[in-house]
């Protein structure tokens, strides 16, 4: 069982992560004015890899490669699969709703962790999970249509891909004792290779190297794709898999509010009710452990 201090540290990291990743949904949507989705995803991953290995060297950790099978699996799921599909989904989908669909990840994690780790949720956790599910339903309002079907399916598939990465990461931590930083760096390398292959074979528009694009690339390389994934790996290592997954729903909630404020994606009454339900579920799942 993790100590109280480790748990508090993981929750603090989750708060910082929420701010970084929430705003990045706005950045990822706007950057498509200047580059294709796959070229941007590949560039951010390559630069993030350089940032992460620089941090490994600065911290004096070994550069020895961990077991390749879990590294490649996490990289393909968490970096290649997730990043390529969400960036592609944003071409036609709104930033707020795409974020929420991608963050069905916690529910995929719930199913996968039950089989992989026998982490069966308690009755009280099931209540909060149900509240979150109802909230997501209200936010998406499928009875009014979900926009472009392809964009919605891509976002949902990205959530499943990320969930696979979470579960494999959790098992890798338990079996090898590898540090979150080292695993993140190596999986980012593997995932970046996959993204580069996609970008090489998919024709896209030429990159417009504007100041905004360069700033967006730097934000993603250093924070959203680099250090933030180290914080996420720490959260996965220190918190129960289901708790880490459900509490991460704070990111799309904040993303919806930012999309409203910055992009004008204003939620209606039903969407606002869904946000409130998910918020209540987040508080419950974070504070009440049993």
C-alpha positions as CSV (number, residue, x, y, z in Angstrom):
1,X,0.0,0.0,0.0
2,X,1.3,3.5,-0.8
3,X,2.1,5.8,2.0
4,X,0.0,8.9,2.8
5,X,2.9,11.2,1.6
6,X,3.2,9.3,-1.7
7,X,-0.5,9.6,-2.2
8,X,-0.5,13.3,-1.5
9,X,2.4,13.8,-3.9
10,X,0.6,11.9,-6.6
11,X,-2.5,14.0,-6.1
12,X,-0.5,17.2,-6.3
13,X,1.1,16.0,-9.5
14,X,-2.5,15.2,-10.8
15,X,-3.4,18.9,-10.1
16,X,-0.5,20.2,-12.1
17,X,-1.1,17.7,-14.8
18,X,-4.7,18.8,-15.1
19,X,-3.7,22.4,-15.8
20,X,-1.1,21.4,-18.4
21,X,-3.2,18.8,-20.3
22,X,-6.4,20.8,-20.1
23,X,-5.0,23.8,-21.9
24,X,-3.2,21.6,-24.4
25,X,-6.5,20.5,-25.9
26,X,-6.9,24.1,-27.0
27,X,-3.4,24.2,-28.3
28,X,-3.8,20.9,-30.2
29,X,-7.0,22.2,-31.9
30,X,-5.5,25.6,-32.9
31,X,-2.2,24.2,-34.1
32,X,-4.0,22.4,-36.9
33,X,-4.2,25.7,-38.7
34,X,-0.5,25.4,-39.3
35,X,0.3,21.7,-39.7
36,X,-1.2,18.3,-40.4
37,X,-2.2,16.2,-37.4
38,X,0.4,13.4,-37.9
39,X,3.4,15.7,-38.6
40,X,2.6,17.7,-35.5
41,X,2.2,14.5,-33.4
42,X,5.5,13.1,-34.6
43,X,7.4,16.4,-34.1
44,X,6.1,16.8,-30.5
45,X,7.0,13.2,-29.7
46,X,10.5,13.4,-31.1
47,X,11.2,16.6,-29.2
48,X,9.7,15.2,-26.0
49,X,11.9,12.2,-26.3
50,X,15.0,14.5,-26.4
51,X,13.7,16.4,-23.3
52,X,13.0,13.3,-21.3
53,X,16.4,11.7,-22.0
54,X,18.1,15.0,-21.1
55,X,16.2,14.9,-17.7
56,X,17.3,11.3,-17.2
57,X,21.0,12.4,-17.7
58,X,20.6,15.4,-15.4
59,X,19.1,13.2,-12.7
60,X,22.0,10.7,-13.1
61,X,19.7,7.7,-13.8
62,X,21.0,4.9,-16.0
63,X,20.3,5.0,-19.7
64,X,20.2,1.2,-19.8
65,X,17.1,0.1,-21.8
66,X,14.4,-1.6,-19.7
67,X,12.7,-4.8,-21.0
68,X,11.8,-4.0,-24.6
69,X,8.4,-5.8,-24.8
70,X,6.6,-3.7,-22.2
71,X,8.4,-0.5,-23.4
72,X,7.2,-1.1,-27.0
73,X,3.7,-2.0,-25.9
74,X,3.3,1.2,-23.8
75,X,4.9,3.3,-26.5
76,X,2.6,2.0,-29.2
77,X,-0.5,2.3,-27.0
78,X,0.2,5.5,-25.0
79,X,2.2,7.5,-27.5
80,X,1.7,6.3,-31.1
81,X,-1.9,5.2,-30.8
82,X,-3.3,7.8,-28.4
83,X,-1.5,10.8,-29.8
84,X,-2.2,10.0,-33.4
85,X,-5.9,9.3,-32.9
86,X,-6.7,12.3,-30.7
87,X,-4.8,14.7,-33.1
88,X,-6.7,13.2,-36.0
89,X,-10.0,13.4,-34.2
90,X,-9.5,17.1,-33.6
91,X,-9.4,17.8,-37.3
92,X,-13.2,17.6,-37.4
93,X,-14.1,17.4,-33.7
94,X,-14.4,20.2,-31.1
95,X,-11.7,20.3,-28.5
96,X,-14.0,19.9,-25.5
97,X,-16.0,17.0,-26.7
98,X,-12.9,15.2,-28.2
99,X,-11.2,15.5,-24.8
100,X,-14.2,14.0,-23.0
101,X,-14.4,11.1,-25.5
102,X,-10.7,10.4,-25.2
103,X,-11.1,10.4,-21.5
104,X,-13.4,7.4,-21.5
105,X,-9.9,5.9,-20.8
106,X,-10.8,5.5,-17.0
107,X,-13.7,3.3,-17.9
108,X,-11.6,1.1,-20.2
109,X,-9.0,1.0,-17.4
110,X,-11.6,-0.2,-15.0
111,X,-12.4,-3.2,-17.1
112,X,-8.8,-4.0,-18.0
113,X,-7.5,-3.6,-14.4
114,X,-10.3,-5.9,-13.1
115,X,-8.9,-8.7,-15.2
116,X,-5.2,-7.8,-15.0
117,X,-4.9,-6.9,-11.3
118,X,-8.2,-8.1,-9.7
119,X,-8.8,-4.5,-8.6
120,X,-12.5,-4.9,-8.2
121,X,-14.2,-1.5,-7.4
122,X,-16.0,-1.2,-4.1
123,X,-19.8,-0.6,-4.1
124,X,-19.1,3.1,-3.2
125,X,-16.7,3.4,-6.1
126,X,-19.2,1.9,-8.4
127,X,-21.6,4.7,-7.4
128,X,-19.2,7.4,-8.3
129,X,-18.3,5.6,-11.5
130,X,-22.0,5.4,-12.5
131,X,-22.3,9.2,-11.7
132,X,-19.3,9.9,-14.0
133,X,-20.8,7.7,-16.8
134,X,-24.2,9.5,-16.6
135,X,-22.3,12.8,-16.6
136,X,-20.4,11.8,-19.8
137,X,-23.7,10.7,-21.4
138,X,-25.2,14.1,-20.6
139,X,-22.2,15.9,-22.0
140,X,-22.1,14.0,-25.2
141,X,-26.0,14.0,-25.8
142,X,-25.9,11.2,-28.3
143,X,-29.7,11.6,-28.9
144,X,-28.8,14.9,-30.7
145,X,-26.0,13.3,-32.8
146,X,-22.3,13.2,-32.0
147,X,-21.0,15.2,-34.9
148,X,-18.6,13.5,-37.3
149,X,-18.8,9.8,-36.6
150,X,-15.2,9.2,-37.6
151,X,-13.9,11.8,-35.2
152,X,-16.0,10.4,-32.3
153,X,-14.8,6.8,-33.0
154,X,-11.2,8.0,-33.2
155,X,-11.5,9.7,-29.8
156,X,-13.1,6.7,-28.2
157,X,-10.4,4.4,-29.7
158,X,-7.7,6.7,-28.3
159,X,-9.2,6.2,-24.9
160,X,-8.9,2.5,-25.2
161,X,-5.4,2.7,-26.5
162,X,-4.3,4.9,-23.6
163,X,-6.0,2.5,-21.1
164,X,-3.8,-0.4,-22.5
165,X,-0.8,1.8,-21.9
166,X,-1.9,2.5,-18.3
167,X,-2.4,-1.2,-17.4
168,X,0.9,-2.3,-19.0
169,X,2.8,0.5,-17.2
170,X,1.3,-0.6,-13.9
171,X,2.4,-4.2,-14.4
172,X,5.8,-3.1,-15.6
173,X,6.3,-1.0,-12.4
174,X,5.3,-4.0,-10.3
175,X,7.6,-6.4,-12.0
176,X,10.7,-4.3,-12.7
177,X,10.8,-1.5,-10.2
178,X,11.7,0.9,-13.0
179,X,11.4,4.6,-12.3
180,X,8.5,6.6,-13.9
181,X,11.0,8.9,-15.6
182,X,13.0,6.1,-17.2
183,X,9.9,4.2,-18.4
184,X,8.4,7.4,-19.8
185,X,11.6,8.3,-21.7
186,X,11.9,4.9,-23.3
187,X,8.2,4.4,-24.2
188,X,8.2,7.9,-25.7
189,X,11.2,6.9,-27.9
190,X,9.3,3.8,-29.1
191,X,6.1,5.7,-29.6
192,X,7.8,8.5,-31.4
193,X,9.3,6.0,-33.9
194,X,5.7,4.8,-34.6
195,X,4.5,8.3,-35.1
196,X,7.4,9.1,-37.5
197,X,6.5,6.1,-39.6
198,X,2.9,7.3,-39.8
199,X,3.9,10.9,-40.7
200,X,6.3,9.6,-43.4
201,X,3.6,7.7,-45.2
202,X,0.6,9.9,-44.8
203,X,0.6,13.0,-47.2
204,X,-0.2,16.2,-45.4
205,X,0.1,20.0,-46.0
206,X,3.4,21.7,-45.5
207,X,4.1,23.0,-42.0
208,X,3.7,26.7,-41.6
209,X,6.4,27.7,-39.1
210,X,4.7,30.6,-37.5
211,X,5.5,31.9,-34.0
212,X,2.3,30.2,-32.7
213,X,3.3,26.8,-34.2
214,X,6.8,27.0,-32.7
215,X,5.3,28.0,-29.3
216,X,2.8,25.2,-29.4
217,X,5.5,22.7,-30.3
218,X,7.6,23.9,-27.4
219,X,4.7,23.7,-25.0
220,X,4.0,20.1,-26.1
221,X,7.6,19.0,-26.2
222,X,8.6,20.3,-22.8
223,X,5.4,20.1,-20.8
224,X,2.4,18.2,-22.4
225,X,4.4,15.4,-24.0
226,X,7.5,15.5,-21.9
227,X,7.4,16.3,-18.2
228,X,3.6,15.8,-17.9
229,X,3.9,12.1,-18.9
230,X,6.5,11.7,-16.1
231,X,3.9,13.0,-13.7
232,X,1.3,10.7,-15.2
233,X,3.6,7.7,-14.8
234,X,4.2,8.7,-11.1
235,X,0.4,8.8,-10.6
236,X,0.0,5.4,-12.2
237,X,2.8,4.0,-10.0
238,X,1.5,5.4,-6.7
239,X,-2.3,5.3,-6.9
240,X,-4.6,2.3,-7.5
241,X,-5.2,1.9,-11.2
242,X,-8.9,2.6,-11.1
243,X,-8.5,5.7,-8.9
244,X,-5.8,7.1,-11.1
245,X,-8.0,6.6,-14.1
246,X,-11.2,8.1,-12.8
247,X,-9.6,11.1,-11.1
248,X,-7.9,12.0,-14.4
249,X,-11.4,13.0,-15.7
250,X,-10.6,16.4,-14.2
251,X,-8.6,17.1,-17.3
252,X,-11.4,16.9,-19.9
253,X,-13.7,18.8,-17.5
254,X,-11.3,21.7,-17.3
255,X,-10.8,21.3,-21.1
256,X,-14.5,21.8,-21.7
257,X,-14.5,25.0,-19.6
258,X,-11.4,26.3,-21.4
259,X,-12.9,25.4,-24.8
260,X,-15.9,27.4,-23.8
261,X,-13.9,30.4,-22.7
262,X,-11.3,30.4,-25.5
263,X,-12.9,28.7,-28.5
264,X,-16.5,29.6,-27.8
265,X,-17.6,26.0,-27.4
266,X,-20.3,26.9,-25.0
267,X,-22.0,23.9,-23.1
268,X,-25.8,23.8,-23.0
269,X,-27.9,23.0,-20.0
270,X,-27.6,19.3,-20.4
271,X,-23.9,19.5,-20.9
272,X,-23.5,21.7,-17.8
273,X,-25.5,19.1,-15.8
274,X,-23.1,16.4,-17.0
275,X,-20.1,18.4,-16.0
276,X,-21.6,18.8,-12.5
277,X,-22.2,15.1,-12.2
278,X,-18.7,14.2,-13.3
279,X,-17.3,16.8,-10.9
280,X,-19.2,15.2,-8.0
281,X,-17.9,11.8,-9.1
282,X,-14.3,13.1,-9.1
283,X,-14.6,14.4,-5.6
284,X,-16.1,11.2,-4.3
285,X,-13.6,8.9,-6.0
286,X,-10.6,11.0,-4.9
287,X,-11.6,11.6,-1.2
288,X,-13.5,8.4,-0.3
289,X,-11.3,5.3,-0.7
290,X,-13.7,2.7,0.5
